[in-house]
Amino acid sequence: MSDCIKIPLIGGREAVIDADDYGLVMKFSDTWRLLLHPNTYYARATYYRDTILMHRVIMNADDVTNQGLEVHHLDGNGLNNVRSNLRLVTHAENMRLRKGHKNNTSGHKGVNRSRQKWKADISVNSRKIHLGVFNTFEEAVAARIKAEKEFGYS
């Protein structure tokens, strides 16, 4: 396993990369900045007027063979850019694998309070499917987990 290097970002945080990728990352910029993108921080730089993202540089995601693919951070941390934490996925896979919304108060993706009951839903192929309204949180979570298995989420 390769050693890791921390890259300081303008904005007060740091990104982590494999030592083997240091030359690649610094080839594009020696000044990386912090970018907040809805719920996650990423490392970005400007290269010939284009904004580039560190994780896409590392995964060569702009290569012709990877068109249409996105980089997914397995641990959900957009600043953890070690290769073992990154993988190329389709947009649909990336949406399915993302964390729940920050306004989700239940703590479980796809389960929310609805009046005095619990509502469960899931998105499949950009279509939201209502799984039902349940008396208990546990019933709603069970319905969501069952749907995740049915639609290949796990």
Secondary structure, 3 states (H helix, E strand, C coil): CCCEEEEECECCCEEEEEHHHHHHHHHHCCCCEEEEECCEEEEEEEECCEEEEHHHHHCCCCCHHHCCEEEEECCCCCCECCHHHEEEEEHHHHHHHCCCCCCCCCCCCCEEEECCEEEEEEEECCEEEEEEEECCHHHHHHHHHHHHHHCCCC
